[in-house]
Amino acid sequence: MDRVTVSLGERSYRILIGNGLVDRAGDHLAGFTRNGRLLVVSDETVWSTLGARLQTGLGDIEAVPVIVPAGEDSKSWAGLRFVVDSLLSAGVERSDHVVAFGGGMVGDLAGFAAAIVNRGCRFIQVPTTLLAQVDSSVGGKTAINVAAGKNLVGAFHQPSLVLIDPLLLGTLDDRQLRAGYAEIVKYGLIEDRPFFEWLEEQGGAVLAGEPAARTKGITIAVNGKARIVEEDERETSGRRALLNLGHTFGHALEAETGYSDRLLHGEAVALGCVLAFDFSVERDVCAAEDAARVRRHFVASGLPATLSELGLAGIGDRLAAHMVHDKKREGGRTTFILARSIGQAVMDKAIELADVARFLERAR
Ligand code: GLY
């Protein structure tokens, strides 16, 4: 088992990573129970495929399930109200630890419910998708989507523990797995070139589920995120903003495709990273060979790496218009994360959207 600590003073917590951890969940969660029970928020799909496994792993601990429909629609005011009311009906107290058992939607929803119920109780993340294991379960960002946009209502609320069991990914379909893999690659691109080079060699093994390679990939990614969160928990210094590499382009692509199955979040991040590198080359801050290498790796990993393959070429103005709604805008400007090289991402607040639109108009 690997252990990563996120050091945030009194909000510090551990991330445990290991194959089969959920089958021994009781050993790791016993210290977080009250009256021998834990409230578990999950969705219908996860609970029907993996709920029995969690319950068996919990042993004598009673799991009190709060189950929402699968899908992003549950990450809403209505979903939040249902979860909060259910937790209150179940007698939640401030000293309780709510377990978020699912992908990013469940983690964000349960984490936000935990942040506000009784003015805040504790929570534990047990992520069941690769994307949630390497990104959303770590760092304490919790939120719901509202009419004005995604993730616009939420709180920074750090979990008390993150339990990552790569074996849970066995039920995940290949496309979801590859989408989560894009977020792993992102950490190499941001500040860990040797990790990117390792992924060029071992990415296939990570995707194929070779146990040692997959666990190593997850652990290095999680460790990278933990270090960044420690330095900039609330995304105020610019350090945590580096985690948005590929996301400003990616969110525009997701908005254009209606946040639908046409383009999963991780797929948008992959293509978004390619575009961020290509744009960095255009602005003369990055070598063309690095951008080509990034594209090659995403193609080799079965991820989208061109606008044309998604039918999104030649609509630069429309894509740039979506960026006007990016929630990371400051003083009327959109912040971009560009790259000097593989392993050296940089923040740039001085980019004109018109330049981005022209770049996207030409990009294929
Ligand atoms: N997913 C980006 C962050 O946690 O800051």
Boltz pocket constraint, residues with backbone or C-beta under 6 A from the ligand:
constraints:
  - pocket:
      binder: B
      contacts: [[A, 135], [A, 136], [A, 138], [A, 139], [A, 141], [A, 240], [A, 243], [A, 244]]
      max_distance: 6.0
